[in-house]
Amino acid sequence: MSYTQALIRQAQAEGVGFRIAAPQGLKVVGKPETVQRWLPTLKPHKPQILDVLLADERQRIMQHMVEWNERAALMTNASTCAEQAEIMAWH
């Protein structure tokens, strides 16, 4: 785990949340006193935090695409509505 990943996880453990805002924006959310305490530590690392969050988001999107492609392949090969319903229940 990189320093930036550890920093994000530590802030999250204390209730700080991160939201990617367009373009190149980062919104830090949580209890105001917690956010205010963390901002001086987080601000110098904003570009790295964005890089980590964007990489995590790309990974989640790719995983969803793989899952949907697998489901589509199974559905294409299912010959009956019952088989399709069973596949939908699995995924």
C-alpha positions in Angstrom: 0.0 0.0 0.0 1.4 3.4 -1.0 1.6 6.4 1.4 -1.3 8.0 -0.3 -3.5 4.9 0.0 -2.6 4.7 3.7 -3.4 8.3 4.1 -6.8 7.9 2.5 -7.6 4.8 4.5 -6.6 6.5 7.8 -8.8 9.5 7.0 -11.7 7.3 6.0 -11.3 5.4 9.3 -11.9 8.7 11.1 -15.0 9.4 9.1 -13.6 11.5 6.2 -15.1 10.7 2.8 -13.8 11.6 -0.6 -15.9 12.6 -3.7 -14.4 13.1 -7.2 -15.7 16.4 -8.6 -15.4 17.5 -12.2 -12.9 18.5 -13.5 -9.9 17.6 -11.4 -11.8 18.4 -8.2 -11.8 16.6 -4.9 -14.5 17.1 -2.3 -13.7 16.1 1.3 -16.8 15.3 3.3 -17.6 14.3 6.9 -18.1 15.9 10.2 -16.9 19.5 9.9 -14.5 19.3 12.8 -13.0 16.1 11.4 -12.7 17.5 7.9 -11.1 20.7 9.2 -8.6 18.7 11.2 -7.6 16.6 8.1 -7.5 19.3 5.4 -4.0 20.6 6.2 -2.7 17.0 5.9 -4.7 16.2 2.7 -4.3 19.3 0.7 -0.6 18.8 -0.2 -1.4 15.4 -1.5 -4.5 16.3 -3.6 -3.1 15.2 -7.0 -2.0 11.8 -5.6 -5.3 11.3 -3.7 -7.1 12.0 -7.0 -4.9 9.5 -8.8 -5.6 6.8 -6.3 -9.4 7.5 -6.2 -9.6 7.6 -10.0 -7.6 4.3 -10.3 -10.0 2.7 -7.8 -13.0 4.0 -9.8 -11.6 2.7 -13.1 -11.0 -0.7 -11.4 -14.7 -0.8 -10.1 -16.0 0.1 -13.6 -13.9 -2.6 -15.3 -15.1 -5.2 -12.8 -18.7 -4.3 -13.5 -18.0 -4.5 -17.2 -16.5 -8.0 -16.8 -19.5 -9.1 -14.7 -22.0 -7.8 -17.2 -20.1 -9.4 -20.1 -20.1 -12.7 -18.3 -23.9 -12.4 -17.6 -24.5 -11.5 -21.2 -22.6 -14.5 -22.5 -24.5 -16.8 -20.1 -27.8 -15.3 -21.2 -27.0 -15.7 -24.8 -26.3 -19.4 -24.3 -29.4 -20.0 -22.2 -32.1 -21.6 -24.3 -35.1 -21.1 -22.1 -36.6 -18.3 -20.0 -36.2 -20.5 -16.9 -32.5 -20.8 -17.6 -32.2 -17.0 -18.0 -34.1 -16.4 -14.8 -31.8 -18.8 -13.0 -28.7 -16.9 -14.4 -30.2 -13.6 -13.3 -30.7 -15.0 -9.8 -27.0 -16.1 -9.6 -25.7 -12.7 -10.7 
